[in-house]
Amino acid sequence: MRYFDIFVSPKGEKLWEVVEAAEELGFSGICFAPKFSGLEDLERSRKLVSEVASDFSAEIFTGTVIAVKNVRELGRTVRKVRKRVEVVLVLGGDYRINRAACTNRMVDILLRPNFGPEPCMDLFCARSAARTGTAVALEFRSVLKNYGTERSDVLRAMRVLVSLSRETGFEVVTCSGARTRWEVRDPRALASLALVSGLDEKKAKASVSSVPSGILDRNRERLSENRVWNGVEVVE
C-alpha cells in the first residue's frame, strides 16, 4: 500500500528535512503546501520542489493553502491558483468560507472547518462536499500543538466531522500538517488519529492512501497538457 501525507508546510529551507523524515517513515509522496501569498511566491515554491525532488524516491507534490476573509476573495484566489498546483487547500473555521469551499469543485481539501469558537460544518456543507468531491482533513498538528481542554475540543471537532462524513459520504484525508521533521508522523499514526475520530479501519487507512492518491491522480489528469476540458482530451 502506498501512503501519502497530503499537507506539510515547512519553511522553504526545511522542506528537504521533512521529505527525508517522511520517506524514512514509509511515505510514497507528500504535498508541500505553503500558505498562498502571491503568484511569485508560488512559483518559487514550485522551483524548490523541483530542486528537492531529485534527492528522493518519494514524490513531492505542489499545493497551496488559501486563507481568506470573504467568499469573493476565495473564489478569485482559487481560480488564480487552480492550474498552477496539484492540490488546492482552503483554511476554514468561518461558516461562509466552509460553505463556499464545500460547494466549489476546484477546491480539493478543506482544513480546520470546525476549529473556530462555534461549529461551522453543517449538513449542507457536508452534502455539498460529498457532491463536489471536496475532502475534509484531519490534521495531526492540530492535536500535537494543543493541550488540555483545547486538545479535547480539537478531538471532539474531528469526531463531529467524521460523524458528518459517515452520514453524507464526503471523503476524509488525514495529514500531518508538519512544519518541521519532528512533526512528521508515520502513516500508522495518522491512520490511528482517523480511527479514534470514528472512521472504521478500512477508511482510516484509506485516508492516508487511496483518498489522497485519488486527489493527486485526478488533478494530474486535469493539469495534463492534453486535457481540453472535463471529459475531452487530445489523443495522439
SULWO-V373722 format. One record per backbone hydrogen bond with DSSP energy under -0.5 kcal/mol. NH is the residue of the N-H (numbers start at 0). CO is the residue of the C=O. If there is no record, write none. Layout:
# SULWO-V373722
nh=(NH:NH)
co=(CO:CO)
This chain:
# SULWO-V373722
nh=(3:4:5:7:8:10:13:14:14:17:18:19:20:21:22:23:24:25:26:27:28:29:30:31:31:32:32:33:35:36:41:42:43:44:45:46:47:48:49:50:51:52:53:54:55:58:60:60:62:63:64:65:65:66:67:73:74:75:76:77:78:79:80:81:83:84:85:86:88:88:89:90:91:91:97:98:99:100:101:102:103:104:106:107:108:109:110:110:114:121:125:126:127:128:129:130:131:132:133:134:134:135:136:137:138:139:139:140:141:142:142:143:144:145:149:150:151:152:153:154:155:156:157:158:159:160:161:162:163:164:165:166:167:168:172:173:174:176:182:183:186:188:189:190:191:192:193:194:195:196:197:198:203:204:205:206:207:208:210:211:212:213:214:215:216:217:218:219:220:221:222:223:226:227:228:231:233:235)
co=(207:28:3:30:177:178:10:10:11:13:14:15:16:17:18:19:20:22:21:2:2:58:4:29:60:7:30:62:64:37:37:38:39:40:41:42:43:44:45:46:47:48:49:51:52:27:29:58:31:86:33:63:88:64:65:69:70:71:72:73:74:75:76:77:80:80:61:61:63:86:108:65:89:110:93:94:95:96:97:98:100:102:103:87:87:134:89:108:111:119:121:122:123:124:125:126:127:128:128:107:132:170:109:172:136:137:174:175:138:138:139:139:140:142:146:146:147:148:149:150:151:152:153:154:155:156:157:158:159:160:161:162:163:164:135:206:137:6:179:180:24:185:185:186:187:188:189:190:191:192:194:193:199:200:201:202:204:205:205:205:208:209:210:211:212:213:214:215:216:217:218:220:223:231:231:228:225:233)
